[in-house]
Amino acid sequence: MKYYIADAFTDKVFSGNPAGVCILDSELPDETMQKIAFENNLSETAFLRKTGEDYSLRWFTPGFEIDLCGHATLASAYIVMNFIEPCLQTVRFDTVSGEITVSRRGELYEMTFPLRVPKRIDVTEDITAALGFAPKEVYSERDLYVVMNSEAEVRSFVPDYNKLRKLDKWLGVAITAKGEDCDFVSRFFCPELDLEDPVTGSSHSSLVPLWSEKLGKTELTARQLSRRGGVLYCGLCGDCIKISGAAALYLQGEILL
């Protein structure tokens, strides 16, 4: 099986967020895909299979299948449009979160993602205890979104995963603030996996409408402040969002089953 690793939301290797991309000729059992994702030991492994004019797309962490992943979708589109079908300018993916379209825009790949407007909730004692501070605001959707006072606070935050795991109503925890040289910044933590995700496209399905309302604009540039770092160009478009980024190939080879 053809296998690639691409770094997403960056134009050079060793930055952005690496994703594995497996090209399937036929369906594989879920158990086998999960074992491959565990063996790859990346935050996400994408599994692509051609279905007519489109591709089915599924995403697996080392521990479980996930409902939406931005960087692995970007990596998948980059692989398809450069190595599988280089004549394509647009590719459509059928996913558990609906159809996702990705179009080539020069050196960038523009993804159409579902809009997931987060709801502001009260700052509870449990949230404060898990974070280690009383946040300015918190919002809830698939993930918990924590608004901080400054980019410096986002950069300096040190997670305690044992405490964050107690916030089990949400898949992940994103901290965010207004940016110094961009519209907003964020970091994203996966308590169940004890890790910080380098660049998280799916969290921007909620971060974009949140900051669009706060800043009064629909076109936004975002930075994720992980050690690897990444840049996302975002737009609010009615009932969906656009997320654009670059990608770089790190590895191509074969998986032997």
C-alpha positions as CSV (number, residue, x, y, z in Angstrom):
1,M,0.0,0.0,0.0
2,K,1.4,3.4,-0.9
3,Y,2.2,5.5,2.1
4,Y,3.2,9.2,2.5
5,I,3.9,11.6,5.3
6,A,3.3,15.3,4.6
7,D,3.9,18.2,6.9
8,A,0.7,20.4,6.8
9,F,0.2,24.1,7.3
10,T,3.8,24.8,6.5
11,D,6.0,25.1,3.3
12,K,9.0,23.2,4.8
13,V,9.6,19.9,6.5
14,F,10.1,19.6,10.2
15,S,7.4,22.2,10.9
16,G,3.7,22.3,10.7
17,N,1.8,19.1,11.6
18,P,2.8,15.7,10.1
19,A,0.1,13.3,8.9
20,G,0.3,9.9,7.4
21,V,-1.6,9.3,4.2
22,C,-2.5,5.7,3.2
23,I,-3.8,5.0,-0.3
24,L,-6.2,2.1,-0.3
25,D,-7.0,0.0,-3.3
26,S,-9.9,-1.7,-1.4
27,E,-11.5,-1.4,2.0
28,L,-9.6,-2.5,5.0
29,P,-11.1,-3.6,8.3
30,D,-11.3,-0.9,10.9
31,E,-9.1,-3.0,13.2
32,T,-6.4,-3.1,10.6
33,M,-6.5,0.7,10.0
34,Q,-6.3,1.3,13.7
35,K,-3.3,-0.9,14.0
36,I,-1.6,1.0,11.1
37,A,-2.3,4.3,12.8
38,F,-0.9,3.0,16.1
39,E,2.2,1.7,14.3
40,N,2.7,5.0,12.5
41,N,2.5,6.8,15.8
42,L,1.5,10.2,14.3
43,S,-1.3,12.3,15.7
44,E,-3.3,11.3,12.6
45,T,-3.2,8.8,9.8
46,A,-5.6,9.4,6.9
47,F,-7.0,6.5,4.8
48,L,-8.0,7.4,1.2
49,R,-9.9,5.2,-1.3
50,K,-11.1,6.3,-4.7
51,T,-14.9,6.1,-5.0
52,G,-16.0,7.2,-8.5
53,E,-14.8,10.8,-9.0
54,D,-14.3,11.4,-5.3
55,Y,-12.4,9.8,-2.4
56,S,-13.6,8.4,0.8
57,L,-11.5,9.7,3.7
58,R,-11.2,8.5,7.3
59,W,-8.9,9.7,10.1
60,F,-7.3,7.6,12.9
61,T,-5.2,8.7,15.8
62,P,-3.0,6.0,17.4
63,G,-5.9,5.3,19.8
64,F,-9.2,5.9,18.0
65,E,-11.0,7.1,14.9
66,I,-11.8,10.8,14.9
67,D,-14.7,12.7,13.3
68,L,-12.8,15.6,11.7
69,C,-9.1,16.4,11.1
70,G,-7.8,19.5,9.3
71,H,-4.1,18.8,8.9
72,A,-4.6,15.2,7.6
73,T,-7.2,16.4,5.1
74,L,-4.8,19.1,3.9
75,A,-2.0,16.4,3.7
76,S,-4.4,14.1,1.8
77,A,-5.3,16.7,-0.8
78,Y,-1.7,17.7,-1.3
79,I,-0.8,14.0,-1.9
80,V,-3.7,13.4,-4.3
81,M,-3.1,16.6,-6.3
82,N,0.7,16.1,-6.6
83,F,1.3,12.4,-6.7
84,I,-1.9,10.5,-7.4
85,E,-3.9,12.7,-9.8
86,P,-1.6,15.7,-10.5
87,C,-4.1,17.1,-13.1
88,L,-6.7,17.8,-10.4
89,Q,-7.2,21.3,-9.1
90,T,-10.1,20.3,-6.8
91,V,-10.7,17.1,-4.8
92,R,-13.8,16.0,-2.9
93,F,-13.7,13.8,0.2
94,D,-16.6,11.9,1.6
95,T,-16.2,11.8,5.4
96,V,-18.3,11.1,8.5
97,S,-18.5,14.9,8.8
98,G,-20.0,15.3,5.3
99,E,-18.4,16.3,2.0
100,I,-15.1,18.3,2.2
101,T,-13.8,20.0,-0.9
102,V,-10.2,21.1,-1.2
103,S,-9.0,23.3,-4.1
104,R,-5.5,24.3,-5.1
105,R,-4.9,28.0,-4.8
106,G,-1.3,28.6,-6.0
107,E,0.9,27.1,-3.3
108,L,-2.0,26.8,-0.9
109,Y,-4.8,24.3,-0.5
110,E,-8.1,25.7,0.5
111,M,-10.4,23.4,2.5
112,T,-14.2,23.9,2.9
113,F,-14.9,22.8,6.5
114,P,-18.2,22.6,8.5
115,L,-19.0,25.6,10.7
116,R,-19.2,24.7,14.4
117,V,-20.2,27.8,16.4
118,P,-19.1,27.3,20.0
119,K,-21.4,28.3,22.8
120,R,-20.2,30.4,25.7
121,I,-20.5,28.6,29.0
122,D,-19.8,29.4,32.7
123,V,-16.3,29.1,34.1
124,T,-16.8,26.3,36.6
125,E,-14.6,25.2,39.5
126,D,-13.7,22.0,37.6
127,I,-12.5,24.0,34.6
128,T,-10.4,26.4,36.7
129,A,-8.9,23.4,38.6
130,A,-8.0,21.5,35.4
131,L,-6.4,24.6,33.8
132,G,-4.7,25.9,36.9
133,F,-6.1,29.4,36.4
134,A,-9.4,31.2,36.1
135,P,-9.9,31.9,32.3
136,K,-11.3,35.0,30.8
137,E,-14.0,33.2,28.9
138,V,-14.7,29.6,27.9
139,Y,-16.7,28.2,25.0
140,S,-18.0,24.7,24.3
141,E,-18.3,22.6,21.1
142,R,-16.6,19.3,20.3
143,D,-13.6,20.8,22.2
144,L,-13.3,23.3,25.1
145,Y,-12.1,26.7,24.0
146,V,-10.4,28.9,26.6
147,V,-9.9,32.6,25.8
148,M,-6.8,34.1,27.4
149,N,-5.7,37.7,27.9
150,S,-2.7,37.7,25.6
151,E,-0.5,35.8,23.1
152,A,2.2,35.7,25.8
153,E,-0.2,33.8,28.2
154,V,-0.9,31.3,25.4
155,R,2.8,30.7,24.8
156,S,3.7,30.2,28.4
157,F,0.9,27.9,29.4
158,V,2.1,24.5,30.8
159,P,-0.6,21.8,30.6
160,D,-1.1,19.2,33.4
161,Y,-2.6,16.3,31.4
162,N,-3.7,14.5,34.5
163,K,-5.9,17.4,35.4
164,L,-7.0,18.1,31.8
165,R,-8.2,14.5,31.5
166,K,-10.9,15.4,34.0
167,L,-12.5,17.6,31.4
168,D,-13.9,14.5,29.7
169,K,-17.0,16.3,28.2
170,W,-14.7,17.5,25.4
171,L,-12.3,15.8,23.0
172,G,-9.6,18.4,23.3
173,V,-8.7,21.7,25.0
174,A,-7.8,24.7,22.9
175,I,-6.4,27.9,24.4
176,T,-6.5,31.1,22.4
177,A,-5.9,34.8,22.4
178,K,-5.7,37.8,20.1
179,G,-2.5,37.6,18.1
180,E,0.4,40.1,18.0
181,D,1.2,39.8,14.3
182,C,-1.9,37.9,13.2
183,D,-5.6,37.9,14.1
184,F,-5.5,35.1,16.7
185,V,-3.3,32.4,18.1
186,S,-4.0,29.1,19.7
187,R,-2.6,25.9,21.1
188,F,-4.4,22.5,21.2
189,F,-4.0,19.8,23.8
190,C,-5.2,16.1,23.5
191,P,-5.5,14.9,27.2
192,E,-6.3,11.4,26.2
193,L,-3.1,11.1,24.2
194,D,-1.0,13.2,26.6
195,L,0.2,15.5,23.8
196,E,0.0,18.9,22.3
197,D,-1.1,18.8,18.6
198,P,1.3,20.9,16.4
199,V,-1.4,22.4,14.2
200,T,-5.1,21.6,14.5
201,G,-7.3,22.5,11.5
202,S,-10.5,21.1,13.0
203,S,-10.4,23.3,16.0
204,H,-10.6,26.3,13.6
205,S,-14.2,25.3,12.7
206,S,-15.0,26.9,16.0
207,L,-12.1,29.3,16.5
208,V,-12.9,31.1,13.3
209,P,-16.6,32.0,14.1
210,L,-15.5,32.9,17.7
211,W,-12.8,35.4,16.5
212,S,-14.8,36.6,13.6
213,E,-17.4,37.9,16.0
214,K,-14.9,39.3,18.4
215,L,-12.8,41.1,15.7
216,G,-15.7,42.0,13.4
217,K,-14.1,40.5,10.3
218,T,-14.5,37.4,8.1
219,E,-11.0,36.9,6.8
220,L,-8.5,35.9,9.4
221,T,-4.9,34.7,9.7
222,A,-4.2,32.3,12.6
223,R,-1.0,30.9,14.1
224,Q,-0.8,27.8,16.2
225,L,2.0,28.3,18.7
226,S,3.3,24.8,19.2
227,R,7.0,24.1,19.0
228,R,6.7,23.2,15.3
229,G,4.2,26.0,14.6
230,G,1.9,26.6,11.7
231,V,-0.1,29.2,9.8
232,L,-3.7,29.0,8.7
233,Y,-5.5,31.4,6.4
234,C,-9.2,31.3,7.4
235,G,-12.5,32.7,6.1
236,L,-16.1,32.7,7.3
237,C,-18.4,31.9,4.4
238,G,-22.0,31.6,5.5
239,D,-22.6,28.1,6.9
240,C,-19.0,26.9,6.3
241,I,-15.5,28.1,6.8
242,K,-12.5,28.1,4.5
243,I,-9.1,27.0,5.8
244,S,-6.0,27.3,3.6
245,G,-2.4,26.2,4.1
246,A,0.6,24.8,2.4
247,A,2.2,21.4,2.7
248,A,5.6,19.7,2.3
249,L,6.4,16.1,1.5
250,Y,8.6,14.3,4.1
251,L,8.3,10.6,3.1
252,Q,6.9,8.3,0.5
253,G,7.1,4.6,0.5
254,E,5.0,1.4,1.0
255,I,3.4,-0.3,3.9
256,L,3.6,-4.1,3.7
257,L,0.6,-6.0,5.1
